[in-house]
Amino acid sequence: MTVKTLEPATEPTTGVNSRKKQRSLLIEAAIVIFLAVLLLVVIPPLLTAAGQGVRINQLGRFLSLAIVALGIDLIWGYTGLLSLGHGIFFALGGYAFAMYLQLQLPAGQIPDFFSLYGVETLPWFWQPFYSFPFTLIAVVALPTIVAAALGYLVFRNRIRGVYFSILTQAALIVFFNFFNGQQKLINGTNGLKTDTATLFGQQVGNNPQIMGAFYALSVLFLVLGYAFCRWLTSGRIGRMLVAIRDDETRVRFSGYDPTWFKVFVFAISAGLAGIAGALYTVQSGIITPKSMDIAFSIEMVIWVAVGGRATLVGAILGALVVNFARTLLSEQYPAFWLFFQGALFLLVVTVLPSGFLGWFRTEGANFVRSLLGRRKQVMTYPSLEEDPEVQYERENLRD
């Protein structure tokens, strides 16, 4: 009988995993920096030269939507809480900034839509939005406070899983109906337009300088949001979030209270959505209760599912790819997009549950290595994994 000599890994498994993780983070950071430079320096001039300046505005809007995807990945991918109501926080950030823009009028005037409903005095809650610093704080603080309050009420009662998803969707319906019916206060179903407003003395709509500035801000906040989420998930808090996702009961028995961790990450996720809502509102020219539509919040989840949960970069890529696919397909085949979106979601759920980036990090990497004729990467003993006799026994011998 021939005794096989096993060829161990050159380093302990923990050392290999640690080094691979550090290398992966460095590569990921380099990719994000490269994409940011590409988005800021290379793509805008190319699109302008090709006569596709409208695509810059579209890309800016999609980049702001990618910030929402980061927040959803933080709470769903890392914490295991599927929120179907992030449209609330997105809309709150958008309304906060739109109210500031609506108030950029000569002294004594109020927004025109108030006169349609016989309102002659500016409502009290509009008054603080004359201040630009207050508005910037409100864009983040308003959705964060609402999410923290809602999260505390839900998480202290240990509501999770599908019940949490149902509650967030129910809250979305409540906010949608409330905003939809406030004609005298926030123009109801018509929403607040921002394209005809002025910012720092310049009209927002059809202004290349303003649009270019908000495009750059979208790239900047996306990079900062990614860096913050990566920092948050790479430390002790990130390990706690993953532990809550995988086994919340064990976390409780270990002496930790998951409630405050979940409230914290839910509030952070809402703050990111508020920033995205403000950036999107300016670049789209309007904010309406339609942003709190159920379908839109579900789309946000689809972006993360397609790109890959608990990857961050996958959430960004998923938001960009799905939204560009929707735009291009809707332009060419208006009735085809919904079928494509449904098929894409079914593909991810049934075949690629980890998303495209998650698949590439596991099976996909070895698939590419096999196409290049390279040896499959293994984590234990390469000689044992590739031994023909061992493979034969695995395939043909059963207990």
C-alpha positions as CSV (number, residue, x, y, z in Angstrom):
1,M,0.0,0.0,0.0
2,T,1.4,3.3,-1.0
3,V,1.3,6.0,1.6
4,K,0.5,9.4,0.2
5,T,2.5,12.4,1.5
6,L,0.3,15.4,2.0
7,E,1.6,18.7,0.8
8,P,0.4,21.2,3.4
9,A,-0.2,24.9,2.8
10,T,3.0,26.9,3.3
11,E,1.4,28.9,6.1
12,P,-1.2,28.2,8.8
13,T,-4.7,28.5,7.6
14,T,-5.4,31.5,9.8
15,G,-2.4,33.3,8.5
16,V,-3.4,32.5,4.9
17,N,-6.9,33.8,5.5
18,S,-5.6,37.0,7.2
19,R,-3.2,37.7,4.3
20,K,-5.8,37.0,1.7
21,K,-8.3,39.3,3.4
22,Q,-5.8,42.1,3.6
23,R,-4.8,41.6,0.0
24,S,-8.5,41.6,-1.0
25,L,-9.2,44.8,0.8
26,L,-6.2,46.5,-0.8
27,I,-7.2,45.4,-4.2
28,E,-10.8,46.5,-3.6
29,A,-9.7,49.9,-2.4
30,A,-7.5,50.3,-5.4
31,I,-10.4,49.4,-7.7
32,V,-12.7,52.0,-6.0
33,I,-10.0,54.7,-6.3
34,F,-9.5,53.9,-9.9
35,L,-13.2,54.0,-10.6
36,A,-13.5,57.3,-8.8
37,V,-10.8,58.8,-11.0
38,L,-12.4,57.3,-14.1
39,L,-15.8,58.8,-13.2
40,L,-14.4,62.2,-12.4
41,V,-11.7,62.7,-15.0
42,V,-12.2,60.4,-18.0
43,I,-15.9,59.6,-18.5
44,P,-17.4,63.2,-18.5
45,P,-15.1,64.6,-21.2
46,L,-15.7,61.4,-23.3
47,L,-19.4,61.6,-23.0
48,T,-19.4,65.3,-23.8
49,A,-17.2,64.9,-26.8
50,A,-19.6,62.1,-28.1
51,G,-22.6,64.4,-27.7
52,Q,-24.0,62.3,-24.9
53,G,-24.0,64.9,-22.2
54,V,-27.4,63.7,-20.9
55,R,-25.7,60.5,-19.9
56,I,-23.6,62.4,-17.4
57,N,-26.7,63.5,-15.6
58,Q,-28.0,59.9,-15.7
59,L,-24.8,58.6,-14.3
60,G,-24.9,61.1,-11.5
61,R,-28.3,60.0,-10.5
62,F,-27.3,56.3,-10.6
63,L,-24.2,57.1,-8.5
64,S,-26.5,58.6,-5.9
65,L,-28.7,55.5,-6.0
66,A,-25.6,53.4,-5.4
67,I,-25.2,55.2,-2.0
68,V,-28.6,53.8,-1.1
69,A,-27.5,50.4,-2.1
70,L,-24.5,50.7,0.2
71,G,-26.8,51.3,3.1
72,I,-29.1,48.4,2.2
73,D,-26.1,46.1,1.9
74,L,-24.9,47.2,5.4
75,I,-28.2,46.3,7.0
76,W,-29.2,43.3,4.9
77,G,-25.9,41.8,3.7
78,Y,-24.1,42.2,7.0
79,T,-26.8,42.3,9.6
80,G,-29.5,40.1,7.9
81,L,-32.3,42.6,8.2
82,L,-34.2,42.9,4.9
83,S,-35.7,46.4,4.8
84,L,-38.4,47.1,2.2
85,G,-39.0,50.6,3.3
86,H,-35.8,52.6,2.5
87,G,-37.8,54.8,0.2
88,I,-38.9,56.6,3.4
89,F,-35.4,57.8,4.2
90,F,-34.5,58.5,0.6
91,A,-37.6,60.7,0.2
92,L,-37.0,62.5,3.6
93,G,-33.5,63.5,2.4
94,G,-34.8,64.6,-0.9
95,Y,-37.7,66.7,0.6
96,A,-35.4,68.4,3.0
97,F,-33.1,69.7,0.3
98,A,-36.0,70.5,-2.0
99,M,-37.6,72.6,0.7
100,Y,-34.4,74.7,1.0
101,L,-34.3,75.2,-2.8
102,Q,-38.0,76.2,-2.9
103,L,-37.3,79.0,-0.3
104,Q,-34.6,80.7,-2.4
105,L,-37.0,83.5,-3.2
106,P,-37.0,87.3,-2.7
107,A,-37.9,88.4,0.8
108,G,-41.6,88.1,1.7
109,Q,-42.4,85.6,-1.0
110,I,-43.4,82.0,-0.5
111,P,-43.4,79.1,-3.0
112,D,-46.0,79.4,-5.7
113,F,-47.9,76.2,-5.0
114,F,-49.1,77.6,-1.6
115,S,-51.3,80.1,-3.4
116,L,-53.1,77.3,-5.3
117,Y,-54.5,76.1,-1.9
118,G,-55.1,79.5,-0.3
119,V,-52.1,79.3,2.0
120,E,-50.7,82.8,2.7
121,T,-48.3,82.2,5.5
122,L,-45.4,79.8,5.3
123,P,-46.0,76.8,7.6
124,W,-43.8,76.7,10.8
125,F,-41.8,73.6,9.9
126,W,-40.6,75.3,6.6
127,Q,-39.0,78.2,8.5
128,P,-35.7,76.4,9.5
129,F,-35.1,75.4,5.9
130,Y,-34.1,79.0,5.1
131,S,-30.8,78.0,6.6
132,F,-28.4,76.1,4.4
133,P,-26.4,74.6,7.3
134,F,-29.6,73.4,9.0
135,T,-30.7,71.9,5.7
136,L,-27.4,69.9,5.3
137,I,-27.8,68.6,8.8
138,A,-31.5,67.8,8.3
139,V,-30.7,65.8,5.1
140,V,-28.8,63.3,7.3
141,A,-30.4,63.8,10.7
142,L,-34.1,63.6,9.7
143,P,-34.0,60.1,8.2
144,T,-31.5,58.9,10.8
145,I,-33.8,60.0,13.7
146,V,-36.8,58.4,12.1
147,A,-35.0,55.2,11.5
148,A,-33.6,55.1,15.0
149,A,-37.0,55.6,16.5
150,L,-38.7,53.0,14.2
151,G,-35.8,50.6,14.8
152,Y,-35.9,50.9,18.5
153,L,-39.7,50.2,18.6
154,V,-39.2,47.2,16.4
155,F,-35.9,45.7,17.7
156,R,-36.6,46.0,21.4
157,N,-39.6,43.6,20.8
158,R,-37.2,41.2,19.0
159,I,-39.0,41.5,15.7
160,R,-36.9,40.2,12.9
161,G,-37.0,38.2,9.7
162,V,-40.0,38.4,7.5
163,Y,-41.9,40.3,10.2
164,F,-39.3,43.1,10.1
165,S,-39.7,43.3,6.3
166,I,-43.5,43.5,6.6
167,L,-43.3,46.3,9.2
168,T,-40.9,48.4,7.1
169,Q,-43.2,48.0,4.1
170,A,-46.2,49.0,6.2
171,A,-44.3,52.1,7.4
172,L,-43.6,52.9,3.8
173,I,-47.3,52.8,3.0
174,V,-48.1,55.0,5.9
175,F,-45.5,57.7,4.9
176,F,-46.5,57.5,1.2
177,N,-50.2,58.1,2.0
178,F,-49.3,60.9,4.5
179,F,-47.1,62.8,2.0
180,N,-49.5,62.1,-0.8
181,G,-52.4,63.8,1.0
182,Q,-50.5,67.0,2.2
183,Q,-51.4,69.3,-0.7
184,K,-51.4,72.5,1.4
185,L,-48.1,71.7,3.2
186,I,-45.8,70.0,0.7
187,N,-47.8,70.0,-2.6
188,G,-49.0,66.4,-2.2
189,T,-48.8,64.2,-5.2
190,N,-47.2,67.0,-7.3
191,G,-44.1,67.1,-5.1
192,L,-41.5,69.8,-5.0
193,K,-39.7,70.9,-8.2
194,T,-36.0,71.8,-8.0
195,D,-35.1,72.4,-11.7
196,T,-36.5,75.9,-11.7
197,A,-35.1,76.9,-8.3
198,T,-31.9,78.8,-7.7
199,L,-28.8,77.8,-5.7
200,F,-26.2,80.3,-4.8
201,G,-27.8,82.7,-7.3
202,Q,-27.8,80.3,-10.2
203,Q,-30.7,78.3,-11.6
204,V,-30.4,74.6,-10.9
205,G,-32.0,73.1,-14.0
206,N,-30.2,73.2,-17.3
207,N,-27.1,74.5,-15.7
208,P,-24.0,72.5,-16.6
209,Q,-22.0,74.0,-13.7
210,I,-24.5,73.1,-11.0
211,M,-25.1,69.6,-12.5
212,G,-21.4,69.0,-12.8
213,A,-20.9,70.0,-9.2
214,F,-23.6,67.6,-8.0
215,Y,-22.2,64.9,-10.3
216,A,-18.8,65.3,-8.6
217,L,-20.5,65.4,-5.2
218,S,-22.2,62.1,-6.0
219,V,-18.9,60.5,-6.8
220,L,-17.3,61.9,-3.6
221,F,-20.1,60.8,-1.3
222,L,-20.2,57.4,-2.9
223,V,-16.4,56.9,-2.2
224,L,-16.8,58.3,1.3
225,G,-19.8,56.1,2.0
226,Y,-18.0,53.1,0.8
227,A,-14.9,53.9,2.9
228,F,-17.1,54.4,6.0
229,C,-19.0,51.2,5.4
230,R,-15.8,49.2,4.8
231,W,-14.2,50.6,7.9
232,L,-17.4,49.8,9.9
233,T,-17.6,46.2,8.7
234,S,-13.9,45.5,9.0
235,G,-13.7,46.0,12.8
236,R,-15.3,44.7,15.9
237,I,-18.7,46.2,15.0
238,G,-18.6,44.5,11.7
239,R,-18.0,41.1,13.3
240,M,-20.8,41.7,15.7
241,L,-23.2,42.5,12.8
242,V,-22.2,39.3,11.1
243,A,-22.7,37.4,14.4
244,I,-26.2,38.9,14.7
245,R,-27.0,37.9,11.1
246,D,-25.7,34.3,11.6
247,D,-27.0,33.5,15.1
248,E,-28.7,36.3,17.1
249,T,-29.7,33.9,19.9
250,R,-26.0,33.0,20.5
251,V,-25.1,36.7,20.6
252,R,-27.7,37.2,23.4
253,F,-26.4,34.3,25.3
254,S,-22.9,35.7,25.0
255,G,-24.0,38.7,27.0
256,Y,-24.5,41.2,24.2
257,D,-27.7,43.1,23.5
258,P,-28.3,43.1,19.7
259,T,-31.0,45.7,19.9
260,W,-28.6,48.7,20.0
261,F,-26.3,47.4,17.3
262,K,-29.3,46.9,15.0
263,V,-30.7,50.3,15.8
264,F,-27.3,51.8,15.1
265,V,-26.8,50.2,11.7
266,F,-30.4,50.9,10.7
267,A,-29.9,54.5,11.5
268,I,-26.6,54.7,9.6
269,S,-28.3,53.0,6.6
270,A,-31.1,55.6,6.7
271,G,-28.6,58.5,6.8
272,L,-26.9,57.2,3.7
273,A,-30.3,57.0,2.0
274,G,-31.0,60.6,3.0
275,I,-27.8,61.8,1.4
276,A,-28.6,59.9,-1.7
277,G,-32.1,61.3,-1.8
278,A,-30.8,64.9,-1.7
279,L,-28.3,64.3,-4.5
280,Y,-30.8,62.5,-6.6
281,T,-33.5,65.2,-6.1
282,V,-31.3,68.0,-7.5
283,Q,-30.1,65.9,-10.5
284,S,-33.6,64.7,-11.4
285,G,-35.3,68.0,-10.9
286,I,-38.2,66.9,-8.6
287,I,-39.1,64.9,-5.5
288,T,-42.5,63.4,-5.1
289,P,-44.2,60.8,-2.9
290,K,-43.5,58.4,-5.8
291,S,-40.1,57.9,-4.2
292,M,-41.9,56.1,-1.4
293,D,-43.5,53.7,-3.8
294,I,-43.3,50.0,-2.8
295,A,-41.8,49.0,-6.2
296,F,-38.9,51.5,-5.8
297,S,-37.9,50.2,-2.4
298,I,-38.0,46.6,-3.8
299,E,-35.8,47.7,-6.7
300,M,-33.2,48.9,-4.2
301,V,-33.0,45.4,-2.7
302,I,-32.7,43.9,-6.2
303,W,-29.6,46.1,-6.9
304,V,-27.9,44.6,-3.9
305,A,-29.0,41.0,-4.6
306,V,-27.7,41.2,-8.2
307,G,-24.3,42.7,-7.2
308,G,-23.8,40.5,-4.2
309,R,-24.8,40.8,-0.5
310,A,-22.1,41.7,2.1
311,T,-19.7,42.9,-0.6
312,L,-20.3,46.7,-0.7
313,V,-18.6,46.9,-4.1
314,G,-21.2,44.5,-5.4
315,A,-24.0,46.7,-4.2
316,I,-22.5,49.7,-6.1
317,L,-22.0,47.7,-9.3
318,G,-25.5,46.2,-9.0
319,A,-27.1,49.6,-8.7
320,L,-25.2,51.0,-11.7
321,V,-25.6,48.0,-13.9
322,V,-29.3,47.5,-13.2
323,N,-30.2,51.1,-13.6
324,F,-28.3,51.5,-16.8
325,A,-29.8,48.3,-18.2
326,R,-33.3,49.7,-17.3
327,T,-32.5,53.0,-19.1
328,L,-31.1,51.4,-22.2
329,L,-33.7,48.7,-22.5
330,S,-36.5,51.1,-21.8
331,E,-35.3,53.4,-24.6
332,Q,-35.1,50.6,-27.2
333,Y,-37.8,48.2,-25.9
334,P,-40.2,50.1,-23.5
335,A,-42.3,47.0,-22.7
336,F,-39.4,44.6,-22.2
337,W,-37.7,46.0,-19.1
338,L,-40.1,44.5,-16.5
339,F,-39.6,41.1,-18.0
340,F,-35.9,41.5,-17.9
341,Q,-35.9,42.7,-14.3
342,G,-38.0,39.7,-13.2
343,A,-35.8,37.3,-15.1
344,L,-32.7,38.8,-13.6
345,F,-34.1,38.5,-10.1
346,L,-35.1,34.9,-10.6
347,L,-31.6,34.1,-11.9
348,V,-30.0,35.6,-8.8
349,V,-32.4,33.9,-6.4
350,T,-32.2,30.4,-8.0
351,V,-28.7,30.2,-9.6
352,L,-26.6,33.0,-8.0
353,P,-27.8,33.5,-4.4
354,S,-24.6,35.4,-3.6
355,G,-24.9,37.7,-6.5
356,F,-22.5,38.1,-9.4
357,L,-19.6,39.4,-7.3
358,G,-20.2,36.8,-4.6
359,W,-20.2,34.1,-7.3
360,F,-17.0,35.4,-8.7
361,R,-15.3,35.4,-5.3
362,T,-16.1,31.7,-4.8
363,E,-16.9,29.5,-7.9
364,G,-16.2,32.2,-10.4
365,A,-12.5,32.6,-9.5
366,N,-11.8,28.9,-10.0
367,F,-13.8,28.9,-13.2
368,V,-11.7,31.7,-14.7
369,R,-8.5,29.9,-13.5
370,S,-9.6,26.7,-15.2
371,L,-10.2,28.6,-18.5
372,L,-6.7,30.0,-18.2
373,G,-5.3,26.5,-17.6
374,R,-4.2,27.3,-14.1
375,R,-4.6,25.0,-11.0
376,K,-7.7,25.4,-8.9
377,Q,-7.1,27.4,-5.7
378,V,-7.6,25.4,-2.6
379,M,-7.4,26.3,1.1
380,T,-6.1,23.0,2.6
381,Y,-3.8,20.4,0.9
382,P,-3.4,21.0,-2.9
383,S,-1.8,17.5,-3.5
384,L,-4.8,15.8,-1.8
385,E,-7.4,17.9,-3.5
386,E,-6.0,17.1,-7.0
387,D,-4.9,13.5,-6.5
388,P,-6.6,11.3,-9.2
389,E,-7.2,8.4,-6.7
390,V,-8.9,10.7,-4.2
391,Q,-11.1,12.2,-6.9
392,Y,-12.0,8.7,-8.2
393,E,-13.0,7.7,-4.7
394,R,-15.1,10.8,-4.2
395,E,-16.9,10.2,-7.4
396,N,-17.4,6.5,-7.4
397,L,-17.3,5.1,-3.9
398,R,-20.1,5.7,-1.5
399,D,-20.5,4.7,2.1
